[in-house]
């Protein structure tokens, strides 16, 4: 009799757990979540892959919890912080549940972010942070470490001596500022490498403009032995580099598909890459927990892994991009 009571109690407990789990899932039924997704540049591979990841996360979480999750893309065609600010306003007015944004200018966008949060929008940053704002989370690279990896890679290629230059990107981008900071900090370990201030070249994130900036600076300073490209813009067009492969060494950031061709043909010696797909996937996961479960991440700042890409692992990295840019994930 006692044994029968125990069995019945265990059965009831198990059924209770199953019913509770089913109830938890059904409590999300027929709910629609709208997430605004704002990258820096719509066609930039970093943000194409991030959006691809965001869409797949929305699909998988929606199916798992029986929730309709809509990810609305609002990245500018060209980098434009005012368009990003306007996109935040539109999402607030349309009563979006959450926003993920990569900030072109953190200072400019902070008041907009704060206003959105005040009105109840769950807002986080990915790729480029606005740490002084009311955003509840950031997911992306540790940009100081990113910069340190760039200079370490170039130092190895030039024998730890010589004059170098840096294509530094948008001077208002906090993530790019921090990468440059990392370069400067790590450079102190290489007394025989010189980085004159005039060789730090800020540029619009437009491939033709970035390429021309490199050409102009190299022609004016032919003693430059190596370049760091903090962003990928100069390598997103063909025939961008105007010297013979290897004559001047290059280490660049992001490791997007167009850059891999420059690894193959010897113009670029190394790239610092990150999983751009995860920028979007993780953002939607984090926002989902915040919106549906009222749960903040354990740490508000979360860093994605960085990987040095060279000729020996370029093919493997290329396969990754084939997965990240699958058209099916963008539907």
C-alpha positions in Angstrom: 0.0 0.0 0.0 2.8 2.4 1.0 4.7 1.5 -2.2 1.5 2.3 -4.3 1.1 5.7 -2.6 4.7 6.6 -3.4 4.3 5.6 -7.1 1.0 7.6 -7.3 2.7 10.6 -5.7 5.7 10.4 -8.1 3.3 10.1 -11.1 1.3 13.1 -9.9 4.5 15.1 -9.5 5.7 14.3 -13.0 2.3 15.2 -14.5 2.4 18.4 -12.6 5.8 19.3 -14.1 4.7 18.4 -17.6 1.5 20.6 -17.2 3.5 23.4 -15.7 6.0 23.3 -18.7 3.1 23.2 -21.1 1.4 26.1 -19.3 4.7 28.1 -19.4 4.9 27.6 -23.2 1.3 28.3 -23.8 1.5 31.5 -21.7 3.4 33.1 -24.7 0.8 31.9 -27.3 -0.4 34.3 -30.0 1.8 37.1 -28.6 3.7 39.1 -31.2 7.0 40.7 -30.5 8.5 43.4 -32.7 12.3 44.1 -32.6 13.9 47.0 -34.4 17.3 46.1 -35.8 19.6 49.0 -36.6 23.1 48.3 -38.0 25.5 51.0 -39.2 25.4 50.2 -43.0 22.7 48.0 -44.6 24.9 46.3 -47.2 28.0 45.9 -45.0 28.7 42.2 -44.7 29.0 42.5 -40.9 25.5 43.8 -40.6 24.1 41.5 -43.3 25.3 38.5 -41.4 24.1 40.0 -38.1 20.6 40.5 -39.5 20.7 36.9 -40.9 21.4 35.7 -37.3 18.7 37.8 -35.9 16.1 36.4 -38.3 17.1 32.8 -37.5 17.0 33.5 -33.8 13.5 35.0 -34.2 12.3 31.9 -36.1 13.7 29.4 -33.7 12.5 31.2 -30.5 9.2 31.8 -32.1 8.7 28.1 -32.9 9.9 27.0 -29.4 7.7 29.4 -27.4 4.8 29.8 -29.9 5.5 33.5 -30.3 5.5 35.6 -33.4 8.8 37.5 -33.5 9.2 40.1 -36.2 12.7 41.6 -36.8 12.4 44.9 -38.7 15.6 46.1 -40.4 16.3 49.9 -40.3 20.0 50.2 -41.1 21.0 53.2 -43.2 22.2 52.7 -46.8 25.3 54.7 -45.9 26.6 55.4 -42.4 24.4 58.1 -41.0 23.9 58.6 -37.3 20.9 60.9 -37.8 19.1 58.1 -39.7 19.8 55.8 -36.8 18.3 58.3 -34.4 15.3 58.7 -36.6 14.9 54.9 -36.8 14.9 54.7 -32.9 12.1 57.4 -32.9 10.0 55.4 -35.5 10.3 52.2 -33.5 9.2 54.0 -30.3 6.2 55.5 -32.1 5.2 52.2 -33.6 5.5 50.6 -30.1 8.2 48.1 -30.9 9.0 45.9 -28.0 12.7 46.0 -28.4 15.6 47.6 -30.3 19.1 46.3 -31.1 21.5 49.0 -32.4 25.1 49.3 -33.5 25.9 53.0 -32.7 27.7 55.1 -35.3 28.1 57.8 -32.7 27.4 56.8 -29.0 27.4 60.4 -27.7 24.9 61.5 -30.4 22.6 58.6 -29.8 22.6 58.4 -26.0 19.7 60.8 -25.5 17.6 59.0 -28.1 18.4 55.6 -26.4 17.5 57.1 -23.0 14.2 58.4 -24.3 13.3 55.1 -25.8 14.0 53.2 -22.6 12.0 55.7 -20.6 9.0 54.9 -22.8 9.3 51.2 -22.1 11.4 49.9 -25.0 13.9 47.2 -24.2 17.1 48.5 -25.9 20.5 46.9 -26.2 23.6 47.6 -28.3 25.5 45.2 -30.4 28.9 45.6 -32.2 29.2 49.3 -31.2 28.2 50.3 -27.7 26.7 53.4 -26.0 27.9 52.6 -22.4 26.7 55.9 -20.9 23.2 55.4 -22.1 20.3 53.5 -20.4 20.7 50.5 -22.7 20.5 47.3 -20.6 23.1 45.2 -22.4 25.9 45.1 -25.0 27.0 42.1 -27.1 30.1 42.4 -29.4 33.8 42.5 -29.5 36.1 43.6 -26.7 37.5 46.4 -28.9 40.6 47.1 -26.8 41.6 43.4 -27.3 40.6 43.7 -30.9 43.1 46.5 -31.4 45.8 44.7 -29.5 45.4 41.7 -31.8 45.7 43.9 -34.8 49.1 45.4 -33.8 50.4 42.0 -32.6 49.6 40.6 -36.0 51.3 43.4 -37.9 54.4 43.5 -35.6 55.0 39.8 -36.3 54.8 40.5 -40.1 57.3 43.4 -40.1 59.8 41.9 -37.7 58.8 44.3 -34.9 60.4 47.3 -36.5 59.6 50.1 -39.0 57.0 52.8 -39.6 53.3 51.8 -39.8 50.0 53.5 -40.6 46.4 52.9 -39.4 43.2 53.3 -41.5 41.1 54.2 -38.5 37.5 54.5 -39.9 34.8 56.8 -38.5 36.4 59.0 -35.8 33.1 59.1 -33.9 32.6 55.4 -33.7 33.3 54.3 -30.1 34.2 50.8 -31.1 36.7 52.1 -33.6 38.1 54.6 -31.0 38.6 51.7 -28.6 40.3 49.6 -31.2 42.7 52.4 -31.9 43.2 52.7 -28.1 44.1 49.0 -28.0 46.6 49.5 -30.8 48.3 52.4 -29.0 48.5 50.5 -25.7 50.0 47.4 -27.2 52.4 49.5 -29.4 54.3 50.4 -26.2 55.6 46.9 -26.2 57.3 47.5 -29.6 59.9 50.3 -29.2 61.2 49.9 -32.7 57.8 50.4 -34.4 56.8 54.0 -35.1 53.2 55.2 -35.7 53.3 58.9 -36.4 50.1 60.8 -35.7 49.9 61.8 -39.4 49.8 58.1 -40.3 46.5 57.6 -38.4 43.9 58.2 -41.2 40.2 58.5 -40.4 37.9 57.7 -43.2 34.2 57.4 -44.3 33.3 53.7 -44.3 32.9 53.8 -48.1 35.2 51.4 -50.0 36.4 53.7 -52.8 37.1 56.6 -50.3 38.9 54.3 -47.9 41.0 52.8 -50.7 41.9 56.3 -52.0 43.0 57.3 -48.5 45.4 54.4 -48.2 46.8 55.1 -51.7 47.3 58.8 -51.0 49.0 58.2 -47.6 51.3 55.5 -48.9 52.4 57.6 -51.8 53.1 60.5 -49.5 55.0 58.3 -47.0 56.7 55.5 -49.0 58.7 54.4 -45.8 55.5 52.9 -44.4 56.2 49.1 -44.0 52.8 48.0 -42.7 49.1 49.0 -42.4 46.4 48.2 -39.9 42.9 48.6 -41.4 40.6 48.8 -38.3 37.5 48.2 -40.5 37.0 46.2 -43.7 35.9 49.1 -46.0 39.2 49.4 -48.0 39.1 45.7 -48.9 35.5 45.4 -50.0 36.4 46.3 -53.6 38.7 44.6 -56.1 42.2 46.0 -56.9 42.1 48.3 -53.9 45.8 47.8 -53.0 48.3 49.6 -55.3 51.5 47.8 -54.5 52.8 44.3 -55.1 51.6 41.6 -52.8 53.7 41.6 -49.6 55.7 44.8 -50.4 53.7 46.5 -47.6 52.2 44.3 -45.0 48.5 44.6 -44.0 46.5 43.3 -41.0 42.8 44.2 -41.0 39.7 43.8 -38.9 36.4 41.9 -39.4 37.5 39.1 -41.9 34.5 39.6 -44.2 34.3 37.6 -47.5 35.9 40.2 -49.8 38.9 40.4 -47.4 39.5 36.7 -47.7 40.4 37.1 -51.4 43.2 39.5 -50.4 44.5 36.8 -48.0 44.5 34.3 -50.9 46.4 36.6 -53.3 49.0 37.7 -50.7 48.1 41.4 -50.3 46.8 40.9 -46.7 48.8 38.8 -44.2 46.2 38.5 -41.4 42.7 39.4 -40.3 41.0 39.6 -36.9 37.6 38.1 -37.3 34.5 37.6 -35.2 31.3 35.7 -35.6 29.2 38.5 -37.1 26.2 36.1 -37.4 26.2 35.8 -33.6 25.9 39.5 -33.2 22.3 39.3 -34.4 21.4 35.9 -33.0 22.5 36.7 -29.5 20.9 40.1 -29.6 17.5 38.6 -30.3 18.0 36.0 -27.6 18.9 38.6 -25.1 16.0 40.9 -26.1 13.6 37.9 -25.9 14.6 37.2 -22.4 14.2 40.8 -21.4 10.8 41.3 -23.1 9.1 38.0 -22.4 10.8 36.9 -19.2 11.7 40.3 -17.7 15.2 38.8 -17.3 18.5 40.8 -17.7 21.7 38.9 -18.7 23.9 38.0 -15.8 26.5 40.5 -17.1 25.4 43.6 -19.0 28.5 43.6 -21.2 29.1 40.3 -23.1 32.1 39.8 -25.5 32.2 37.5 -28.5 35.3 35.5 -29.4 37.9 36.9 -31.7 40.0 34.8 -34.1 43.2 35.5 -36.1 42.6 34.5 -39.7 45.6 33.7 -41.9 46.2 31.6 -45.1 46.2 28.4 -43.0 42.6 28.8 -41.8 41.2 31.1 -44.5 39.2 28.3 -46.1 37.6 27.3 -42.8 36.6 31.0 -42.2 35.2 31.2 -45.7 32.9 28.2 -45.0 31.6 30.0 -41.9 30.6 33.0 -44.0 28.8 30.7 -46.5 26.7 29.6 -43.5 26.2 33.1 -42.1 25.0 34.5 -45.4 22.5 31.8 -46.3 19.6 33.4 -48.2 17.2 31.1 -46.4 18.1 32.7 -43.1 17.2 36.1 -44.4 13.6 35.2 -45.4 
